Amino acid sequence: MAEPTVRAGARLTRNTLTMLAARVVVASTGVVTLPIVYERLGAVEFGVWVLLSGLLAMAAVLDLGLGSTLVREVAGAGPERDPVSVRRLLGLGLGWGVVLGLLLLVVLASGWPWISHLLRLGELSRDAWHAALWLLVGVVAGGVETPWRAILEGVQRYGVLAAVTSITAVFGAALTVVTLRLGGGLAALAACTAGTGILRTAMLAVAAERGHRHLAPRIGRLTNQDLRRVTGYGLRVQLTSATGAVNVELDKLILGAAFGPAVAGSADLGVRLLNLLRLPPAFALQVLFPEAVRRTAIGGRDWLDRFYLTTLRYLAVLLAPAAAALVVGAEPLVRLWLGHPVDWAAATIAILAPAYALNLVAGAATVTARVQGRPGLETRYVLLSVAINLALTVPLLVLVGPLGVPLATSLGVVLATGYFLAHFHRATGRPIGVLLRTLWPPAAAATLAALVTAASTELLPDGPGRLGAAAAGSVRAALVFALTAALLLLCGYLRADERSRLRALATKTRRVAVSSVAGGDR
C-alpha cells in the first residue's frame, strides 16, 4: 500500500502545483489588464462593464449543478462501470449550455428597457445592449465547455487544463489590450471575452476527445437513474452555487442601482483584486475534490477525516494572516495596482477580506461534504448568507452609504459560514471542539498582528507612486506574517515538524541575507 499512497500523493502535489501555476497566469493577466480597462473606458463606462458582467455571471451559474456532478461522475467511473450512462450525462451538460443561452436571450430581449433603467445606463444603453449580446455568446461557450472540462478534471488531466487555461488567458489579455488601444469600447471588449471563451471551449473539447474518446458526450435519452443522480446531487449543488453567485454579484447591481455605474465600478475593482488573490486557494480546493473522491473510496472514513482536519488546519494557518495583511495593506495595494488611490476599492478589500478568508477555510468542509455525497449541507448556509446579506443591505446602506453593501455581504458570509461549519460537524458526527481548537489560534494571532501593524503604520515605510506603495504593502504584510508566526510558536500551536521547517527556513533566509551583504561589501 505504501507505493500507491506515495504515487497518489505525488499526483496530488503535481496537480495542485500545475493548476496553481495556471491560476497565477490568470491572476497575472487580470492584474495587468484591469487597470488598462479602467483607464481606457473611464469610471462610468467601466462601471457599466462591471454591471453587465455581473448580470451575465449570475445567469451563467444556472447549470443545474452539472459542473460538479459531471466531475464526480467521471472521477467515480471505474472499469466496471458502463461509460454510456456517464456519456449521457455529459451530453446533458452539452445540450443545457445551448438551451440556457437561448433562454437568456429571450429574457434579455424582453426585459432590456427595464434593465437599462434600473442600472442607470442612460446614453450608454445601446452600446451596453450590444455588449450584453456578445457576453451571452460567452455564456453559451462556457456552458458547452462544461462536459469537456469535467472529463479532463475527472480523469485528473490537470496539465492539459492548466495549459489551455494559461494560453487562453494570455490570448484574451493581449486581445483586450490591443482592442482597447485601437479605440474599442464596451461591445468590442465583450467580443474579446466571447472569442476567448470560444477558443478555450474548442481547445478543451479537442484535448478531451483525443485522449478520452470513450467518454465523449452523447446526446441520448436519460434513464430515471440518470435523472436521480442529477436531481439528487446536481440540483443541490446548483442551489448552492446560484445563491453564492447572487451573494457575490448582487452587491455591484445594488450599488449601480443606488449610486450609478461609477461607484459600482470603483467598488468592484476591490472585489476583483480580492478575487484574483483568492484564486490559488480556491483552485487548490478544486483540485483536491476528485483526488479525495478516489482516496476515500480506498481509505474510507478514516482517510477522509484526516484529510479534512489537515486541509482545515493548513488553510487556517495560511489564510488568517493573509486576510489580516490585506486589511492593513489594502490602500497601498490599490495604489500599487492602479497607480493612484481609489478609496472605494481599498475600503471594499478591507471589509471583505476576513469574510472571504473564513469562507475559503470552510472549503475544507465543503469538499468533504461533497465527497460524502452530501452537498445539501451547504445549501442552508448559502441561503442563510444571502438572507442575512439582503436583510442588512438596506439598513447599512442608509447608515454608512455605499460601504454598507460590502459590509452586509461580509457579515452575511461570516455568520452563515460559522453556522455551516457547526452544522457540518453535527450532521457528520465530527466533534465541534476539534474545529474550534483548529481555528481560533490562527484567527486570534492574525487579528492581534493586524492591530499591532495598523498601530505602527506611521512608523513604517510609505511614499508616493507605485514604489512607495510597494514598500508600504510589502512591509505591512511581512510584519503581519512574522507576528502571526511568532504568536503561533509561543502558544504551541505548531507541531514539532512544522517548527523544524520554520527554523530551517529562517536559517536559510538569514544565510542568504548575510551572504548578500558580504558580497555587497566585497
N, C-alpha and C positions, 0 to 999 in steps of 0.2 A: 504493500500500500504506500510505502514511502515514495517510490519513484513516481506514480501517478499524481500524488499530492504535490511533489516538487514541480512536476510539469504543469499542473493546474495553477500553482502559484506563479510560476514564470509567465504563463499565458495571461493571467490576470494582470500582472505587473506590466507586461508588454502592451496589452490592450489599453490599460489606463493611461500609460505614457503616450501611446500613439494618439488616442483621442484628445488627451491634454494638449499635445503639440498642435493638433488641428484647431482646438479651441483658442490657443494662443494666436494662431494665424488669424482666425476670425476676429478675435478681440483686437488685434493689431490693426486690421483693416478698418474696423469700426472707429478705433481711436484716431486714425489718420483721416478718414473721410468725413466723419460727422462735423468737425469744425469747419471744413470746407463747404459742406452743405449748408450749415448755419450762416456762414459768411456770404455765400453766393445768393441764397434765397432771401435772406433778411429775416428778422424776427417774426413778422406776420406770416409770410409765405411758408417759412419753416414750421410755424405753428399749425398751419393748415395741413402740411405734410404729416405732421405728428398725429393730428386728429384722424385723417384718413387711414393712416397705418394702423392706428388703434382700433378703428371701426372694423376694418377688414381682418385684423388679427383676432378679434373676438369671434368673428364669423368662422374663421379658419379652424377653430378648435372643435367645431361640430362634426367630429369624425367618428361618432358612435363608439369612441374608445378603441378604435381599431388599431391605432398605433401600438399601444401597449399589448393589446390582445394578440395581434399577429406576431409580435416578437416572442411572446410567451408560447404561442402555438408552435412556431418554428423551433424555438430552443428546446421544447419538450418532445419534439418528434423524433423518436428513436427509430432504429432499423425495423422494429416490429410494427410500427405504425404505418397505416396506409397513407401515402402522401396526397392522395386525391382529396381527402377532406380538408387538409391544410391548403391545398391549391384552390379549393372552392372559396375558403375564407379569404385568401389573398385576392381572388377575383372580386369578392365583395368589396374589398378595400379599393381596388382599381375602379370599379363602377361607381362607388359612392363619391369619389373625388369629382367625377364629371357631373353627377346629379346635384351635388352640393353647389357647384359653380352655377348651374342653371337656376337653381332656387334663389341663390343670392342675386343673380342678375335681375330676376323678376322683382325681388324686394327693393333693390336699389333703384330700379327704373320707376317703380310706382311711388316710392317714398322720398325721392331725391329733393323735391321742393321743401318738404318738411325738415329733412336732414340739414339742408343748406341753411335754412332759417335758424334751426336750433343751435348749430355750431357757429353761427355768425360769420359765414363765409363771404357774404357781401359780393363785391365785384369779382372775387376770385372763384365764384361758384361754377362758372363754365369750365375753367381750367381744372378745377377740382373734380368735376364730373369725368372729364377725360382721364385724369389720373386714377380715379376710382375704377374705371373700366380696365385699365392696364393692371392695377393691383389685383383685380378679380381674376385676370388671367394667371397671375402668380399664385393665387389661392388654388385654382384648379390644378396647376402644375404641382403644387405641394401635396394635394390630395392624391394625384396619380402616383406621386413618388412614394407614398406610404407603404405599399406592399413590397416594393423593391428594396427599400431601406430595411423593412422588417426582416427580409430574407438574409441580408448581409449582417444585421445585428444578431439575429437568432443563431446563425452559424459562426458568429464572432469573427467575421471578416473585417475587423476594425481598421486594418491597414488600408484597405480599399476605401472604406468610408472616410477615413482621415484624409487620404489623398484627394478624393473628389471634393470633400468639404473645403479643403485648403485651396485647391485650384479654382473652384468657382467663387470662393470668397475674394481671392486676389483679382480674378477677372471682373467680378462685379464692382469692386472698389475702383479699379482702373477705368472701367467703362463709365462709372458715375462721375469721377473726377473730370475725365475728358468731355463728357456731355455737358457738365456744368460750366466748364471753362469755355466751351463753344457757345454758351448762351442759353442752354436748355433750361426749362422751367419744371413745373410740377409734373406735367404729362410725360416729358422726356425722362425725368427721374424715375417715374413709375414704370415706364417702358424698360428701363435698365434693370429694375428689380424683377420684372416679369421675365425678361430674357435670361437673366441669371438663373431664375428658378427652373425655366425650361431646360437649360443646359445641364443643371445639376440632376434633374429627373432623368434625362436621356443617358447621362453617364452612369448613374446608379443602375438603371434598367439594363444597360449593356453588360455591366460588370456582373450583376446577379444572373442574367440569362446565360452568360458564358460559363460561369463557374458552378451554377446550381440550377441547371435547366429542369431537373426533375421537380423543382419547387415553383416553377414559373406559374403566375396567376392563371386561373382557369375560370372563365365565366360559366357558371352552371347552376342548376337548381340546388338550393341549400336544403339539407335534411333538418329534421326537428332537433337533432343533436347539435348540428352546426349553429342553429339559431339559439339554442340554450346556452352554448358557450359564449356567444356574442352578448346576449341579454344578461346572462348571469355574471359575467366578468366585465365585458366591454362597456356596458351602459353605466355601470358604477364608476368605472374609470372616467367615462365621458362626463358624468355629472361633476366629478371632482375637478377635472381639467377645465371644464366650461366655467364653473363658478370661480375657479382660480384665475382664469383669464379675465373674467369680469372684474374680479377684485383688483387686478393689476391695471387693466386698460381703462376702467371706469373713471379713474382719477383725472386723466387728461381730458376726457369728454366733459366731465363736470366743470373742470377749470375753463375749458373752451366755452361752454355754455354760459358760465357765470362771469368770466372776465375777458373772454376773447382769445383768439388763437395765439397772440404773442405771449401771454402769461403761460398758457398751456405748453407752448414750445419751450420756453425757458425752464420751466419746472421739469419738463420731460428730459431735458439734457442731463439733469442729475440722475433721473431714473435710468436712462440709457447707460450712463457711465457706470452706475452701480450694477446694472445687469451684465455689462461686459466683464466686470470683476467677479460676478457670480458664476460665470461660465465654467471655469475649471472644476470647482467642486460639484456643480450640478451635473456635468457630464461624467465626472468620475463615478457619481452615483448611478448614472445611466449605464455605464459600462459594467458596474457591479451586478446589475439585475440578472442578465442571462447566466452569468457565471454562478451567481447564488442559486438560481433555479437548478442548475446542473449539480452543484456540490451538495445541495440539500437532498436531492434525490439519492445521493450516495451516503452522505453522513447523517441525514435525519435531523431531528430537532436539536440535538446536542451541538452539531456543527452550526446550525442557524443561530442558536443562542450566542455562541462565541463570536460569530460574525457580527451580530447586532451590537454587542457590547463593545467590541473592538472598534467598529466603524463609528459608533456614537462617541466614544472617547476621543478618537483622533480628530473627528470633526469639531468637537467642542474645544480641544486644545488649540487648534489652528484658527477657527473662525471667531472665537471670542476676542482675542487680541486684534484680529484683522478688522472686526467691526469697530472696536474702540479706536483703532488708528484712523479709520475713515471718519469717525465723529469729530476727532480733534484736528484732522487734516483735510477736511472737505474743502475749505476755502482755497488753500494753496493748490490742492489737486485740480480744482476747476480752472484756476489761473494758469496752471501748467498746461492743461489740455487746450483751452480756448485762447490763451494769450491775454485775457482780461477777465476781471471778475464778473460773474453772473450770480447775483445773490440768491435768486430763487433756486438755481441749480444746487448751490452749495448747501442751502438750508434743507432741501429735499434729501440730499445724501445723508446729512447728519441725522435727520429724523427717521429715515427708513433703514439705515444700515443695521442697527441692532435687531430689528424685527426680521429682516431678511436673513441675518446670520442664524437666528434661532430656527427659522423655517428650514434652512439648509441642514442644520444639525438634526432636525426631526426627519430629514430624508432617510436616515438610517432605519427609522421605524417604518417609513413609507415603503422602502424597498422590502423590508422583512414581511410586512403585511401582504404585499403583492406576491411575494414568493410563496406564502402560505395560502394564496388564493383568496385573500380577504381584503380586496381593495375597498370594500364598503366601509371599512373602519375609517377611511379618510373622508368619506362623504360628509359626515356630520360636522367635522371640524372645518371643512372648507365652506360649507353653508353657514356655519356659525360665524366664520371670519367675514363673509360678505354681509351677513345680517348686522354684525357689530359695526362694520365699516359704514353701511348705509344709515344706520341709526345715529352714528356720531358725526357724519359728514356735515349735515346742515347746522347743528348747534355749533360745532367747531368752526365752520365757515363763517358764521356770524360773529363768533368771539375773536378769532385770530386772523380772519381773512384767508387768502389763498393757502397759507401754510396749514390751515385746518384740514384740508383734503388729504395730504400725505400723513398728517398726524392721526386722522381717523383710520387710515389704512394700517398704519403701524400698530396702533392699539388693537385693531381687529386681528391682525396676524399674531401678535404676541399672546393675546388671551385665548384665541382659538387653537394655536399650536400647543399651548400648555394643556388645554383640555384634551387635545388629540393624544398627546403623549401619555397622559394619565389614563385615558380610555383604552389606548392600545395595550398598556401594561395590564389593566384589569381584564380585558377581553381575551388576552393570550396567556394569562396565568403567569405573568412575569412580575416579580416584586417591584413596587414603586420606589422602595428605598434605594435600590441599585441605581435607578435613574437619577435620583436627587444627588447621591454621592458622586456620580459621574459628572453632573453638570454644574453644580454650584461652585466648586473651587475655581474652574477656569473663568466662569462668569464674574465672580467676585474679584478675582485677581485682575482681570481685564478692566473692570469698572474702576477699581482703585488706581490702576495705571493710567487710565484716561483722565481721571480727576487730577492726578499729580501733573501730568503733561499739560493739561489745559491751564492749570495754575501757573505753569512755568513758561508759557508761550512768549511772554515779554522778554525772557532771558535767552530764548533760542534764536537761531539764525533765521532771517527773513529778508526780503528785499523786493524791489520792483521787477517786473518782467518774469519770463519763464525761468530764468536761472535762479532768481530769488525764491520763486515758488517751489522749484525742485529742492532747494536746500531746506526750506521750511517743512515741506511734506515729508522728505526722507528722514530728517532728524526727529520729527514728531513720531513717525511710525517706528523708527528704531528704538526710541525711548519707551514707547508703549510695549513693544515686544520684549525688550530687555527687562522691564519692570515686571511684566506678567510672568516671564520665565523665572525670575528671581523669587517671586512670591509663591509660585507653584513648587519650587525647590524647597523653600523654607517650610511650607506646610506639609511636605512629604507626599504630595500628590503623584509625582513622577516615580515610576518604578526604577529599580536599580539599573536595569539595562538602558532605560531612557536617560537616566542621569549620566551613565558612562558615555553614551553617544553625544550628549550635550557637552561634557567635559572634553571629549576628543575634538569636537567641532570648535570649541572655544580655543583649545590649544593650537589647533591648525590655523585658525584665524589669526591668533597672536603671532605665530611664527611667520606667517605671510606678511603681516604688518611690519614686524621687526626687520625681516629681510628686505622689504621695500624701502624702509627708512635707511637701512645700512647701504643699500645700493644707491640711494639718492645722495648719501653723504660722500660715497666714493666718487 
